[in-house]
Amino acid sequence: MEEILSEYLFPFLTKNSTVAEIGVGGARIAAKVVENVEKLYCFDVAPAMLDKAKERIGHYPQVEFHLMQNSEFEAGLSERFDFIYSFDVFVHFDLPTI
């Protein structure tokens, strides 16, 4: 996993980055990202997974957690992101959705 992150994620992040993770789950990846960015938005469709993410990285002041509902991507969120990523999310979709 570290090799993948080093090649596909970390080169695009800076201490000034505003970043979003779609499908944060239990914050396995977000925990590796949070100290390397200025702001991290964590999105998930499952409230229980957001609770797990909050347990793991909720103590960082630069993190916000958002529940995604009804296929809407936070209509009121006006933040612009420097980088958006997602890991291990598409395996949960059926083929027509992918």
C-alpha positions in Angstrom: 0.0 0.0 0.0 2.8 2.4 0.8 4.2 2.1 -2.7 0.8 3.0 -4.2 0.4 6.0 -1.9 3.9 7.2 -2.7 3.3 7.0 -6.4 -0.3 8.1 -6.8 -1.2 10.2 -3.8 1.6 11.9 -1.9 3.2 13.6 -4.9 0.0 15.6 -5.3 -0.3 16.8 -1.7 1.3 19.7 0.1 0.9 21.2 3.5 -1.3 23.9 1.8 -3.6 21.4 0.1 -7.3 21.1 0.6 -8.1 17.5 -0.1 -11.2 15.3 -0.1 -11.5 11.5 0.3 -14.6 9.9 -1.2 -15.5 6.8 0.8 -13.3 7.4 3.8 -14.5 4.2 5.5 -12.5 3.7 8.7 -9.9 6.3 7.7 -7.1 3.9 6.8 -5.8 6.1 4.1 -7.0 9.4 5.6 -4.8 8.7 8.7 -1.8 8.7 6.4 -2.9 11.9 4.7 -4.1 14.1 7.5 -0.8 15.4 8.8 0.4 16.3 5.2 -2.5 18.6 4.3 -4.0 21.9 5.4 -7.6 20.6 5.2 -9.1 17.1 4.8 -12.7 16.5 4.0 -13.9 13.0 4.6 -17.0 11.8 2.7 -18.9 8.5 3.1 -22.4 7.1 2.5 -22.4 5.1 5.7 -22.8 6.9 9.0 -21.2 4.0 10.9 -18.1 4.3 8.7 -17.9 8.1 9.4 -18.1 7.3 13.1 -15.1 5.0 12.7 -13.2 7.6 10.8 -14.0 10.2 13.5 -12.7 7.8 16.2 -9.4 7.4 14.3 -8.7 11.0 13.1 -11.4 13.2 14.6 -9.0 14.8 17.0 -7.3 16.6 14.1 -8.6 20.2 13.7 -8.2 20.2 10.0 -10.6 17.4 9.3 -14.3 17.6 8.4 -16.7 14.7 8.0 -19.6 14.7 5.6 -22.4 12.1 5.1 -23.2 11.8 1.4 -26.9 11.2 0.8 -29.2 10.6 -2.2 -26.3 10.9 -4.7 -25.9 14.6 -3.7 -22.4 15.8 -3.2 -22.9 18.3 -0.4 -24.8 21.0 -2.4 -24.0 23.6 0.3 -20.2 22.8 0.3 -18.4 25.7 -1.5 -14.9 24.5 -0.8 -12.6 24.0 -3.8 -10.3 21.0 -3.6 -6.7 20.8 -4.7 -7.0 17.0 -4.9 -9.8 14.4 -4.6 -9.1 10.7 -4.2 -10.8 7.4 -3.5 -9.5 4.0 -2.6 -11.4 0.7 -2.4 -14.8 2.3 -3.2 -15.6 1.0 -6.7 -15.4 -2.6 -5.6 -18.8 -1.9 -3.8 -20.5 -0.9 -7.1 -22.2 -3.2 -9.5 -20.9 -3.3 -13.1 -23.5 -1.1 -14.7 -22.8 1.6 -12.1 -19.0 1.4 -12.7 
